[in-house]
Amino acid sequence: MFFDLEMDEIEERIGGEPFRVVAEAAEELNVEAYVIGGYVRDIFLHRPSEDIDIVVVGSGIEVAKLVAKKMGHYSHLSVFKNFGTAQVKSGKWELEFVGARKESYNRDSRKPIVEDGTLEDDLNRRDFTINTLAICLTKKHYGELIDLFDGLDDMERHTIRTPLNPDITFSDDPLRMMRAIRFATQLGFDIDYDTFEAIERNKERITIISQERIVDELNKIILSPKPSIGFQLLDLTGLLQIIFPELRALKGVETKEGIGHKDNFAHTLMVLDRLSRHTNELWLRWSALFHDIGKPVTKRWDNRLGWTFHNHNFIGERMLPEIFRRMKLPTNKELKYVQKMVNLHMRPIALSDEEVTDSAIRRLLFDAGEDIDDLMKLCEADITSKNPEKVKRFLNNFRLVREKMAGIEEKDRIRNFKLPVSGEEIMETFGLQPSRPVGTIKEAIKNAILDGEIPNEYEAARDFMFKKAKQMGIEPV
């Protein structure tokens, strides 16, 4: 069960608090304790980790209580008696304690039937071999590594593999299929052939998993260094069609009269990867996934123009509320932000390919508001042509657009634009109640500023208000 590992290889990660405190508590209570799973895996992958899982052959709650007591007032203890777990937070550390256990499952639920077990039972229930590694914290064997399922070898081979029969592993807890793909994406690992085949066979089981848990894994894939890997694996295993059919619908190329359009699925993943080099903003990355989501339903063949996707940005924006509701994505500011990105993503590209007017720049600044920088990042990532000269030309034009935006913003203060004359002032000046004429005057002032007819200043806007009201036959009171 045990084999030697040079102590200096792990001393830095388990040499001091909180591990020595756990060891002391386990010794006093005469139980075995092990740090297990992701923290141990990340030691060998040279990844930072401050979340620590402790398995106790005995009562994890009792060890947690004693650890919290020993750490004093700097620690915070939370006990979850129904689950047989406890958590101790101390400074940067977060320790989760659980008693070793074995599990069995009913087919229609991912909630296990839990019994007390041995360390080996506990390792058997783990999802992947790279997460079965454990380091002993018991005094006699402190720092020794336990590797029952060749997890170290799989790490060296960069392989994701289940410790037991993968069909049982994934049928018992189908979320593990998503986790396999997430780990492969985050770590740059391959999924073992038998494990991959089992995901394909068990893909329909994902339907018993809550949307919230699925989205949590999708978010981690999206935030990976190269998220396209995860979405390609989701597609290859058949999971994508089940959990995100609108994205899967982008896949494929249709040819007519010898003319084909690009594969919009491949293009979308390329945009996502390109964007991910420049931002870790989750919802901007989601916007890249959604930016062409309206293309399948707007695709048309035009004998003169070839393949067209007219208004796919507007259609995509209108599709998003239903997709967000179904997937249990947040439907407040996050939805509105992604809708804005999808709606506007064509605008800077159009500006970059023609003579840019100040009016067009002002309107883009007005519509994008504080999100203009994010929009520009998305649009720059959206240039995926294989023609390097075309890419160079577009990116240079984008640079010119940015420069012009900066100049206009400094002069006209359009970003986060507020009308210099309020609706209340219009109503008070002309003795009006809330009505269409008030809105017409406000809209006219806004357009006059955006079109450069008047500066974005109070006196100029007020003078224009009187001029517009007179044209409408409205006199001041």
N, C-alpha and C positions, 0 to 999 in steps of 0.2 A: 504494500500500500504506500509506503513512504520511500522516497529516494532523495539522496543528498542534493542540495543546491547550495552553491557558495553563498555564505551569509552576506557578504558585501554586495551581492547583486540585488538584494531586496532590503538590506538594512536601512537604506535611506527612506524606503516607503513604509516599513513597519517597525522601525527601530525605536520610535519614541511614542509620545501620546498620539492618539488615544489607545494604540494597540497594547502597550504595556499595562495600561489601566484595565483593559478587558482581560488580559492574561491574569492579572492579580485577582480580579473578581471571580474568574472561572476557577482559579486555584482555591480560593476561600470557600466556594460553593461546591467544590469537588466535581466539576463537570468539564467536558471538553468543549472548546470553542475554536472556531475557524473563521478566518476572513475568506470570502468565497465570491465567485462570479466575476462581474465586470471590473472590480477594483484590481483583482489579481491578473485578469487578462490584460488590463491596461498597463500593469507594471512591465510586462514583456513586450508590449507594443509601444512603450515609451510615450504613453499618452497621460496627461494629467487627469486626476480623478479625486474628488473629495467626498463622493457618496460611497459609503462602506456597508456591505452586507455581512452580518455576522450570523453564522449558524451555530447553535448550541445543542449538543446532545444532552438534552434536559430542558429546563425552562429558560427560554430566551428572555422572557419578561423579568424573571428574578435577576438574571445577570445584568440586564439593562438598568434595573433599579439600583443595584450596587455600583455600577459604573457611574451613573448620574450622581450618586452620593459621594463617591470618591472624587469626582471632578468638581464638586462644590457648586457654589452659586453661579459659576460661569456656564453651567449646563442647564438644559431644559429637557425634561422627560415627558413623553407622551406614550400612554399605554392603550393598546387596542385589543382589549381582552377577548372580544368575539372572534378576532382573527388570530389570537395567540402571538401577537407581535408587539414590539415596542420600538420607540425611536428616541435617540438621545442626540440633541444638537449642542455643540460646544464650539464656539468660534467659527472657523471655516468648515469644521467637520460635521457630517450628518451620518449617524450610525443607525442602521436598521437591524434589529435583533429578532430572530425567530428560532423556535425549536426545530430540530431536525424532524422531517416528516415524510410520509409517503402519501401518494395521492391516487385516486381513481376517479373516473368521470362517467357521467351519464351522457348518452349520445346527443341529447338536445340542449346541453348546457356546457359552458366552459368553466362553470364553478365546480371545483373538485370536491370530492369527499376526502377529508383529511384525517390521517391517523398519525400518532407519534411513530417515529422511525429512527433508523440509524443514519449515520453520515452517508453511507452508500445508498440508502433509500433516497435521501435528499438529493444526492448527485444524479441519481437515475431520473428524477423528475425534471431536470434542467433541460433548457431548449436546445442548446448547441454545445458541442464538445469544448469550444473555446471558452464557454461560460461554466464549465464543470471544474475548473481548477480551484484548488483550495490551499490555503497556507495555515498550518497549525499554529494556534496561539497558546496552546497548553504548554506549561513550563518545560516538561520533559522533551518535547519535540518542537519547541518554538522555532518558527521560521522554515520548517520543512514543508515541501510541496507535495500535494496529493494530486495525481493525474491519472484517474482510473480509465479515461476514455481517449488517451493520446491527444489531448487538447493542444499540448505544446507542438506536437508534430503537425497538427492541422494548422496551427498559426504559422509555422515555418512554410507550409505548403500554400498558405493563404486560402484556406478552404473553410467553408461553412458546412457543417455536417451535424446531424442529430446524433446524440449518444445511443439512442435505442432505435427501434423500427420507426422510420420517419412517418409511415402511414398512421401509426398509433399516436405519435407525437403531435401531428397536425390535426388528426381527427379529434383528439382530446382537447386541444386548445388551438383552434384555427388561426388565432392572431399570430401564432408563431410563424406562419407562412409570410406574413407581412414583415415580421421581425427578421427573418432570414434575408429577405431582400433588402431591408434597411441596413443590416450589418454589412452585407456585401457592398452596398453603395457607400456607406461611411468609411469602411476600411479598405476598399479596393480589393476585396476577396472574391473568389469564385464560389458558387454553390455546388457542392458535391452532386454528381450525376444522379444517384439514387434519391437524394434529398430533393433535387429539382423535380425529378419525375413524380415524386410523392406530392409536391405542391400542385402540379398539373392535375393529378388524380383527385385531390381533395379540395380543389379550388371552390366548389359550390358550398363547402362548409363555412366559408367566410361570411355567409349571410346570417349566421347566428351571432356574429360579433357586432357590438354597438358601433354606430357611425362615429361616435366620439373617439373610441379607441383606434379605429381605422384612420381617422384624420390625424390623430397624434402621431402615428407612424408615417403618414404621408408628409406631415410637417418636417419630420426628421430627415426624410429622404430629400425633400425640397431644399433643406438647409445644408445638405452634404456638399462637399467640394465639387462633385460632378453629378448633379442629380439625374441627368439623362440615363445613367446606368440603371437606377432604380425603376424608372418608368419603362425602359426597354424590358427589364426582367418582369415587371408586372404584366406587360403585354405578352411576352413569350409564355408565361405560365397560365395565361387566361384570366388572371385576377382583374386586370384593368377593365375588361369588358363588363365585369360585374360591379365594380366599385366606382368606376368613372367612365361610363359608356360614351359621354360626349367627347372626351379626349381621344378615346379609341376611334371614334368616328372620323377623326382627322386623317386616319391612316389610309394610304393607298393612292395610286395615280390612275387616272382615267385618260384614255387617248381617243381622240376623234379627228379624222382626216389628217392623221399623222402628227397631230399636236397634242402634247400632254401637259398637264400642270404639275407643279412640284408636289411632293409628298408633304402635306401640311403637318403631319405628326412629326416627321423627322425635322422639319423646319422649326416647329415649336420647341422641340428638345434642344436644338442647336441654339435658339434664342435664349432659352433658360440657362444653358451652360455659359454662354457668352456673358449674360447679365450677372451670373453668379461670381464671375471673376471680379466684379466691381461693387457688389453690394451683398450684405447679409440680411437685408430687410425681407422678412418672411412674406409680407403681402405684396411687395414689388415682385418677388419671385413668383408668387401665385399669379400675378397679373401677366407675367410672361407665359405661363401655362394657358391662360384664358384668352390671350389677346386675339387669336384667330378662331375662337370656339364657334363663331357664327358662320364659318366658311362652308361646312358641309350643307347647311340648309339654304345657302345663298348661291351655291354653285350653278352656273348656267353656261350653256354653249351658245355663242353668238357667231353667226357665219362671218361677220366682218371683224370682230375683235378676238375671237377664240374663246377660251375659258374666262369667265368673269365671276367675281364674288362681290357684286355691288352691295354697298351698305352692310357688309359683314360686321363692321365695327358697331353699328347701331343695333343690329339684330343680336350680336353677341352680348351687348350690354343688357338687352331686354331678357335674354335667356338666364342671366346670372342669378336673379332672386330665387327662382325655382331650384336651380342647381345647389345654391347655398343652403336652402331649406332642407332639401333631401339629404345632403351630405353633412348636415348639422354644422356647417361653417358659420361663423358669427355674422349676423345679418344687420349690424348697425354700421359703425364707421368703416369697418373693414370692407363690407360689401360696397358701400358708396365709393370708397377709394378705388377698389378694383374696377367698378363700373366706369369711373372717370378715366382710368388708364386704358381700358378697352375702347371706350368711346373715342378718346383723343389720339390713340396711337398712330393714326394715319396722318394727323395734321402736320407734325414737324417734317415728316418725309415729303409731303406735298410742298411745304415751304422750301425744303432743301433742293428741290428740283426745278425751281423757277425763280424769277426775280422777286425778291422778298420785299413787300411793302411794309411800311411802319404800321399801317392799319391791321394787317394780318398778324404781325407780331403782337400788337396790343391785345387783339382778340384772343390769341393763344395764351398770353400771360393772364388775361382775365379769366378764361375758362379753366386753366390749370391751377391758378392760384399758387398756394404754397407747395404744390406737388409738381411744379414745372421741372425741377431738377430730376426727380424720379422719372418723369415722362421722357425726358431727353435721354436718360440712361437706357430706358426700355427701347426707345426708337433707334438708338445707336446699335444696340444688341440685335435689333430686327434686320439689320443689313447683313444678310447671309449669302450674298451672291458669290458664285465661284469665279467671277471676273474681278481680278484684283484692281484693275483700273476703275471699274464702276464703284467698288467699295471705297477706294481712295477718294473718288470724286464726291460721293455722298458724305463721307465723314468730314471732308474738308468743308463742304457746304453746311453741315451741321455746326462746325466750328464757327462759321460766319454767322449762322443763326443765333448761336449762343452769344457772340459778341454784340450783335445787334440788340438782342434781348436785354443784355446788361446795360447798354446805353439808353434804351427806351425806358427801362425800369428806373434807372437813376433820374431821368428827366420827368417821367410821367407818373411814377409810383402806381403802376397798374396792378402789380401782384397784391392779393388781399384787398382788392379795390373796394372802396366804400363811396357811394355817390355823395358828392359834396353837398347836394341839396336833398334833404330828407323828404319822405312822403308827407310827414306831419307839417313841414314848412309849406309844401305845395298846397295842402288842404287849407291851412290857416291863411295863406296869402290870397287865395281865390275863393274862400268860403265854401269849399267842397267837402262832401262826405266821402268815405272810402268808396271808390268807384273806378270804372274803366278810364275816364279821362285822367285821373291821377296816375294810373299805371302808364298811360300813353306818354305823358310828360316825362315821367322818370325814365322810360325806355329811350325817349328821344335824347335826353341829356346824356345817358350812358353811351348811346351810339355816337353822339357828337364827340365825346371824349375819345372813344376807341378809334374813331375814324380820323382823329387829329384835327377836327374842325375847331375845337376849343381846348385850352389846357385843362388839366385835372386840378382846377382851383375853384374856390367857392364863388368869387365875384363873377368869373366867366360863366360858371354853371347857372348862377342866379339870373344873369342877363339873358342867357339862352332860355331859361324857364319862362321869362316874360314873353320872349319872342315866339316860342312855341305855343304858349297859351293864347296869344293874340291870333295866331293862325287858326286856332281851333275855335275862335269866337268867345274865349273865356276872359273876363275882365277881373282885375284884382278888386277886393272889397275895401 
